[in-house]
Each structure stands twice: as C-alpha cells, then as structure tokens.
Amino acid sequence: MLVALVRPRESCTVTVEGKNVTDLRGELAAQVPAGWELVSAHATMKAGGIRTVEGRYERRDGTQEIEADDMTALEAKVPDGWQMLSVRST
C-alpha cells in the first residue's frame, strides 16, 4: 500500500510600486494570505526611479493523504489542481 501527501496547487500574484525595493518586499510579505507563502519577488525599474515588484504566492496549506496499491493508481487519485508532495509505503 502506498500513501501520498497531496495539497492544492494554487498561486496568485500581487504587484506593488514605489521607490524602495526593501519597503516593497515588506509590503508583499505583509499581504501573504494565511496558508500561503511568498515564493518569488521580481523587481523592475520604470522611469523616474519607480520600481515595480511582482510577488508570487503559492498555497501551502490543505494537505491530505490518499492511498492506493501502486504508483499508477496513486497518481490517478490525485485530484485536478492538486500536487503530490511525497509518497511512502505502509
């Protein structure tokens, strides 16, 4: 018997603008929804010293376990929009 840990695969982005990249990253960190994680922050510069930072968040909560007799069956049980994190045998 195999047991897999799965979680929803969701992501979203937020864009902030200003002059100080450190402050902008702080704004992104403050906007992280519960159960999500800031996984990247890409900064670009506009005319006049204005920086735009696009933060990408991914969902990290909502894990569940699924079971199956073999890997093929286990992979077939992963719901659409979910990802398999780990597999163990029992």
N, C-alpha and C positions, 0 to 999 in steps of 0.2 A: 504494500500500500504506500502511495506517495501522498504527501501533504504539501501544498504550496501556499505561501503567503502572498496575497494579492492586495492591490489598492487601486483606487480610481486614478486614471491618468487625465488630469486636468491642468491647464495652465492659463494664465492671463498676463497681460502686460499693462503697465502704467507708465505714463510719460510725464516728467516734471521738467521745468525750465527755470533757470536762474544763472547767477554768475559763479557761485562757489560749488564745485563738484562735491566736496565733503558734505556741505549742507544738503545738497540734492540727494545724495545717497542716504543721508539721515531721514529725509522725507520719505524716500522709498521704504526704508526699514520700518518707519512708523506706520506705513499703510499695509503691512503684511496682514492678511486676514488670518484669523485663528485656524490652525491646522494646515497652514500653507507656509512656504519658505521662499525667500528671495534667492533665486539661483543665478541670476546674472544681472548686470547693470552696465549698459553700453552708453558711453558719453560721446556726443558730437558737439562741435562748436559752430555757432552762427555768427554773422556779422555783429559787431558791437560787443563782443565778449560774452554773448549769451550762450550758455551751454544747455543742451537738451540731453537728458539721461532717460533712457528707456529701461525700466526694470521688468524682469520676467519672474513671475511667481509660479510655483508648482505646488499642487496639493500633496500633502504628506500624511494626512490622517485617513481614517476609514478603512484600515486594514482588516482583512478577513482571511480565513483559511478555507481551502477547498481540498477535497480528497478524490483520488482515483487510483485504479490498479496499475496504470502505466503512464508514461510521459505523454503519449499521444492523447489519451483520454483526459489527462490533466490539462493539457493545453486547450483542448476543446471546451473545457468547463470555464475557462477564463472569460468573464463577461465582456461584451464590447465596451470599449472605453476604459478598460482596466488593464493593469500590467502585473506580470508575475515578478515577485521580488526574490523569492528563494524557494527551494524545494528540498524536502527531507523525506527519508523513508522511515516507516514505522514498523 
